[in-house]
Amino acid sequence: MFSTICLLFLVGFVCWMNTSRRIAWNDKNQVMAKLASNPFYGRCAAGAIFLVATVLCVVALGWGSGLFAAIVVLMTAGSVSVLFFPFNYFGTKSIALLYICALAIELITR
């Protein structure tokens, strides 16, 4: 559950960052290019993803700790994406591999 929440916050932040005019990358897929062409839709999609991830945090941890964890994970995902994005350290495949490994560890230790 927590690896999915972290992935949702990361995807939401990348969608939000995609709407920025100062940040641009060359190899956007069709979905990101469509969201970048109309920033309102990109921000609405990012807000919906943030809302789903926050609701999952609240369901998993309760009101107080869930909201606090959502804020912490959002800040972490934002910091990681802003830090690593310009260097192209993480692509779609590496994020998917990292998510699958985290999900496997989460399911095994549960």
C-alpha positions as CSV (number, residue, x, y, z in Angstrom):
1,M,0.0,0.0,0.0
2,F,2.7,2.5,0.9
3,S,4.8,1.8,-2.2
4,T,1.6,2.5,-4.3
5,I,1.0,5.7,-2.3
6,C,4.6,6.9,-2.9
7,L,4.3,6.1,-6.6
8,L,1.0,8.0,-6.9
9,F,2.6,11.1,-5.2
10,L,5.6,10.9,-7.5
11,V,3.4,10.5,-10.6
12,G,1.2,13.4,-9.5
13,F,4.2,15.6,-8.9
14,V,5.7,14.9,-12.3
15,C,2.3,15.7,-13.8
16,W,2.2,19.0,-11.9
17,M,5.8,19.7,-12.9
18,N,5.0,19.0,-16.5
19,T,2.7,22.1,-16.6
20,S,5.6,24.4,-15.8
21,R,6.8,26.6,-18.6
22,R,10.4,26.7,-17.2
23,I,10.9,23.0,-17.1
24,A,10.8,21.1,-20.3
25,W,12.0,17.8,-21.6
26,N,12.4,16.5,-25.1
27,D,11.1,12.9,-24.9
28,K,7.6,13.4,-23.6
29,N,5.0,10.7,-24.3
30,Q,1.6,11.5,-25.8
31,V,-0.1,11.8,-22.4
32,M,2.4,14.2,-21.0
33,A,2.5,16.3,-24.2
34,K,-1.3,16.6,-24.1
35,L,-1.3,17.6,-20.4
36,A,1.4,20.1,-21.1
37,S,-0.6,21.7,-23.9
38,N,-3.4,22.6,-21.5
39,P,-1.9,23.2,-18.0
40,F,-5.4,23.3,-16.4
41,Y,-6.0,19.6,-17.3
42,G,-2.5,18.7,-16.1
43,R,-3.0,20.4,-12.8
44,C,-6.5,18.8,-12.4
45,A,-5.0,15.4,-13.1
46,A,-2.2,16.0,-10.6
47,G,-4.7,17.2,-8.0
48,A,-6.8,14.1,-8.5
49,I,-3.8,11.8,-8.1
50,F,-2.8,13.7,-5.0
51,L,-6.3,13.3,-3.6
52,V,-6.4,9.6,-4.3
53,A,-3.0,9.1,-2.6
54,T,-4.0,11.2,0.4
55,V,-7.2,9.2,0.8
56,L,-5.2,6.0,0.7
57,C,-2.9,7.4,3.4
58,V,-5.9,8.4,5.6
59,V,-7.5,4.9,5.1
60,A,-4.2,3.1,5.9
61,L,-3.1,5.3,8.9
62,G,-6.1,7.3,10.2
63,W,-6.9,11.0,10.0
64,G,-4.0,12.6,11.9
65,S,-1.1,10.4,10.9
66,G,-2.5,9.8,7.4
67,L,-2.6,13.5,6.6
68,F,0.8,14.0,8.2
69,A,2.2,11.1,6.2
70,A,0.6,12.4,3.0
71,I,2.3,15.8,3.5
72,V,5.7,14.2,4.2
73,V,5.5,11.8,1.2
74,L,4.4,14.7,-1.0
75,M,7.3,16.8,0.1
76,T,9.7,13.8,-0.4
77,A,8.3,13.0,-3.9
78,G,8.6,16.7,-4.9
79,S,12.2,16.9,-3.6
80,V,13.2,13.7,-5.3
81,S,11.7,14.6,-8.7
82,V,13.1,18.1,-8.6
83,L,16.5,16.8,-7.6
84,F,16.8,13.9,-10.1
85,F,14.8,15.2,-13.0
86,P,17.4,17.4,-14.6
87,F,20.0,14.6,-14.6
88,N,17.7,12.0,-16.1
89,Y,18.6,9.5,-13.5
90,F,15.2,7.9,-13.4
91,G,13.2,6.9,-16.4
92,T,9.9,5.1,-16.7
93,K,11.5,1.7,-16.7
94,S,13.7,2.4,-13.6
95,I,10.8,3.8,-11.6
96,A,8.7,0.8,-12.5
97,L,11.5,-1.6,-11.5
98,L,12.0,0.3,-8.2
99,Y,8.2,0.2,-7.6
100,I,8.0,-3.6,-8.3
101,C,10.9,-4.2,-5.9
102,A,9.4,-2.0,-3.2
103,L,6.0,-3.7,-3.6
104,A,7.6,-7.2,-3.5
105,I,9.4,-6.3,-0.3
106,E,6.3,-4.8,1.2
107,L,4.2,-7.9,0.4
108,I,6.9,-10.3,1.6
109,T,7.4,-8.5,5.0
110,R,3.7,-8.2,5.6
